[in-house]
Amino acid sequence: MIDADALNLLVDFPVYSEQWILTPHPGEAARLLQCSTADILQDRFKAVRALQTKYGGVCVLKGAGTLICDDKKQVYVNTTGNPGMAAGGMGDVLSGTIGALLAQQYDLLEAAKIGVYLHGLAADKAAVSLGERGLRATDVVQYLREVVN
């Protein structure tokens, strides 16, 4: 799992590996691809494929309709999640969710697809109960238990 500051390290020391999952948001993706965030948002499909080409593994471009790209450049679109997820700590919850699936021997792509889906579904359930505004990562964790069980 490569997220947050580890992504920043890749900007300075680019490495290619088939054995990781990168989870940048559009701003981080822009730094990784040395372009603007507007460029990323203009064509997110092109951006996630470019990330996968440059860095390998499975790339998850976070945002509304999170995109997941595999080594064949196939892009999957997640349909769960909501604007309340634009909050601190949400990426940590996503990384932990995907990491838990990897620990259960899911392959990289399946762990990313299932993890992103469950993370968004838990956030959707939290938003119905608590509202999108002010949604916290800890709120999502509580609902993650429900969607997994």
C-alpha positions as CSV (number, residue, x, y, z in Angstrom):
1,M,0.0,0.0,0.0
2,I,1.5,3.3,-1.1
3,D,-0.4,6.4,0.1
4,A,0.2,9.9,1.5
5,D,3.9,10.6,2.3
6,A,5.0,7.4,0.5
7,L,3.5,8.8,-2.7
8,N,5.5,12.1,-2.1
9,L,8.7,10.0,-1.9
10,L,7.9,8.4,-5.3
11,V,7.8,11.9,-6.8
12,D,11.5,12.3,-6.0
13,F,12.5,8.7,-6.4
14,P,10.3,7.1,-9.1
15,V,10.2,3.3,-8.9
16,Y,8.1,0.8,-10.9
17,S,6.7,-2.3,-9.1
18,E,4.0,-4.8,-9.9
19,Q,3.7,-5.6,-6.2
20,W,1.9,-2.6,-4.8
21,I,-1.3,-0.6,-4.7
22,L,-1.0,3.2,-5.1
23,T,-3.9,5.3,-3.8
24,P,-3.4,9.0,-4.7
25,H,-6.0,11.7,-4.7
26,P,-6.0,14.0,-7.7
27,G,-3.4,16.4,-6.2
28,E,-1.0,13.6,-5.4
29,A,-1.6,12.1,-8.9
30,A,-0.7,15.4,-10.4
31,R,2.6,15.5,-8.5
32,L,3.3,11.9,-9.5
33,L,2.7,12.7,-13.2
34,Q,4.2,16.1,-13.1
35,C,1.1,17.9,-14.3
36,S,-1.6,20.0,-12.8
37,T,-4.6,18.8,-10.8
38,A,-6.8,20.3,-13.5
39,D,-5.1,18.0,-16.0
40,I,-5.9,15.0,-13.8
41,L,-9.5,16.0,-13.4
42,Q,-9.9,16.7,-17.1
43,D,-9.4,13.0,-18.0
44,R,-9.2,10.8,-14.9
45,F,-9.2,7.6,-17.0
46,K,-6.1,8.8,-18.9
47,A,-4.5,9.8,-15.6
48,V,-5.0,6.5,-13.8
49,R,-3.7,4.6,-16.8
50,A,-0.7,6.9,-16.9
51,L,0.0,6.3,-13.2
52,Q,-0.2,2.5,-13.8
53,T,2.1,2.7,-16.8
54,K,4.7,4.8,-14.9
55,Y,4.5,3.1,-11.4
56,G,3.0,-0.3,-12.0
57,G,0.9,-2.4,-9.7
58,V,-2.7,-1.4,-9.2
59,C,-3.5,2.3,-9.1
60,V,-6.5,3.7,-7.3
61,L,-7.3,7.3,-8.2
62,K,-9.5,8.5,-5.3
63,G,-12.4,10.9,-5.8
64,A,-16.0,10.8,-6.9
65,G,-16.3,7.6,-8.8
66,T,-12.9,6.3,-7.6
67,L,-11.0,4.6,-10.5
68,I,-9.0,1.4,-10.2
69,C,-6.5,0.5,-13.0
70,D,-4.9,-2.9,-13.3
71,D,-1.7,-4.0,-15.3
72,K,-3.8,-4.6,-18.4
73,K,-4.9,-0.9,-18.3
74,Q,-8.5,-2.0,-17.5
75,V,-10.2,0.7,-15.5
76,Y,-12.9,-0.1,-12.9
77,V,-15.3,2.6,-11.6
78,N,-16.5,2.5,-8.0
79,T,-20.1,3.6,-7.5
80,T,-20.1,3.9,-3.7
81,G,-19.0,6.9,-1.6
82,N,-20.1,10.5,-1.1
83,P,-18.7,14.0,-0.8
84,G,-18.5,13.7,3.0
85,M,-15.4,11.4,2.4
86,A,-13.3,14.4,1.5
87,A,-12.0,14.5,5.1
88,G,-8.8,13.8,6.9
89,G,-8.2,10.2,7.7
90,M,-10.4,8.7,5.1
91,G,-7.4,7.6,3.0
92,D,-6.0,5.9,6.1
93,V,-9.3,3.9,6.5
94,L,-9.2,3.0,2.8
95,S,-5.6,1.8,3.1
96,G,-6.4,-0.2,6.2
97,T,-9.4,-1.8,4.5
98,I,-7.4,-2.8,1.5
99,G,-4.5,-3.9,3.7
100,A,-6.8,-6.2,5.7
101,L,-8.0,-7.8,2.5
102,L,-4.4,-8.3,1.3
103,A,-3.6,-10.0,4.7
104,Q,-6.4,-12.4,3.9
105,Q,-4.6,-13.4,0.6
106,Y,-6.8,-11.4,-1.8
107,D,-4.7,-10.5,-4.9
108,L,-3.9,-6.8,-5.4
109,L,-6.7,-6.0,-7.9
110,E,-9.4,-7.8,-5.9
111,A,-8.3,-6.3,-2.6
112,A,-8.4,-2.8,-4.2
113,K,-11.8,-3.3,-5.9
114,I,-13.4,-4.8,-2.8
115,G,-11.7,-2.4,-0.4
116,V,-12.7,0.7,-2.3
117,Y,-16.3,-0.6,-2.6
118,L,-16.7,-1.4,1.1
119,H,-15.1,1.8,2.2
120,G,-17.5,3.8,0.0
121,L,-20.5,1.7,1.1
122,A,-19.6,2.2,4.8
123,A,-19.3,6.0,4.2
124,D,-22.7,5.9,2.4
125,K,-24.3,4.2,5.4
126,A,-22.6,6.6,7.8
127,A,-23.9,9.6,5.7
128,V,-27.5,8.3,5.8
129,S,-27.3,8.1,9.5
130,L,-25.1,11.1,10.4
131,G,-25.2,13.3,7.3
132,E,-22.4,14.0,4.8
133,R,-21.4,17.2,6.4
134,G,-18.9,16.7,9.2
135,L,-18.5,13.0,8.4
136,R,-15.3,11.7,10.1
137,A,-13.1,8.7,9.3
138,T,-14.0,7.2,12.7
139,D,-17.7,7.3,11.7
140,V,-16.9,5.2,8.6
141,V,-14.9,2.7,10.6
142,Q,-18.1,2.0,12.7
143,Y,-20.1,1.3,9.6
144,L,-17.3,-0.7,8.0
145,R,-17.9,-3.5,10.6
146,E,-21.6,-3.6,9.4
147,V,-20.9,-3.9,5.7
148,V,-18.2,-6.5,6.2
149,N,-20.2,-8.7,8.4
